[in-house]
Amino acid sequence: MIIIPLIIILVIFLIRIQKGMFAALLLVVATKSIIDAFWEYRVGPLSFSSFGGIIIPLIFFPVLKKQKIFPNFWKKNSYLLLAALSLGFIFALPIKPLETIELMLIVINIFFAFYIIPYLVRDSKKLKQLLLAIIISGVFPIVVSLYQFQTGVVFQERETVGLTRYVGFYHDAFPVRFYGLFTLFSIIAFFHLFKPKNKIFSYGLMLVGLGALFSVYLVFSKAAVAIIGLWVILILIFSRLRFRAAFTIMAVVIVLGLVFGDTLFSNIEQLFSKEVGYQTGEIKDARFTLAGRGYIWQDYWQFWATEQATLFQWFGDGIGRPSHNEYFRILLLNGIVGLFFFLVYLFSTVKIVFKSNKKVKVLCFMLMGMYLIDCIGLDTGYYYYYNILLWGIIGLFVTRKESFFYQS
């Protein structure tokens, strides 16, 4: 089985040489969900799921030479996030060199995220191809989810509040919901920007979208429920055809209700049972909610407040920790200064999105809202590919002054 990711990686390099960077980008995007399934296999210290952290800078290094064509506000933002994520590395490098180098590679990839997609996607045809590549990537985890649900086979034993999570071949629920949500986002973006006229193609996209929703549902993620809820609100607020949007959303809910019956709503109720229990007074300790993350946050806060040296409190010790909260992670990693840079970066990005073209504003807010929700319960700075798609697509929409993606 290990031969599959090796062949994919080899083909990516061959495509880069023969067809160029954009063709290589499409192949990376379309096959990433398959490569990530081989997370247990390693080449030296790196798993295949993290091997792209080396591939992407090698393939797309020439893009950095084109920074001068980007607006100053976007370049400033890229350096703000770079500083926020890397300030403490100088202290950790002599103590934990291998771990620090791995974190540095992740940050380098995130820095590349600001330029790869905005530079390479130059017309509507390429944007369509990128969105389709993301959708194609989502097909693999969707098919695996359908297979598990239909056969009862569970490849990885994972549970949350008594619910079995269909994570497929991945290490946890995040990759499944990540690919599912980005597939769903890409389908929404495709219809929103290009309004496809071919009915068979349109129905095919809708079917994949339902599959993506189904796949995300089966990992029982609180964050996913919050993100989809936020997306629905944003679409209704920004849509010019609110009645049609509301009708489509209701139709999807009805279809899911017919397929799953009462199980759909009872599972969602069980998913939030601890949060509901805390609101009703049945659970007294708020730390039990959000899968017990409160205990993790408390431990790290006490460590930072009482055990960290003053220097590290201000500039971080550069050591990555699984805090399940991006704000805490940055505070520990890069100190008060790093967290300040990160907050300035977030405010700056939201301001940029507010000023974006009204046609793409809803799409930018959908991605930005997903990121802000994920920062609460996820260490987003560890997932370089998540950042590449998210900041890459936002960057494309806010930096491109051409109108090619505003037209059908």
Helices and strands as residue ranges (DSSP letters): H 3-19, H 21-36, E 42-43, E 46-47, H 48-60, G 61-69, H 72-86, H 89-92, H 97-113, H 116-120, H 124-151, E 159-160, E 163-164, H 173-194, H 199-217, H 222-238, H 242-260, H 262-271, H 273-280, G 286-288, H 289-302, I 303-307, H 310-315, H 326-354, H 358-377, G 380-382, H 384-399, G 404-406
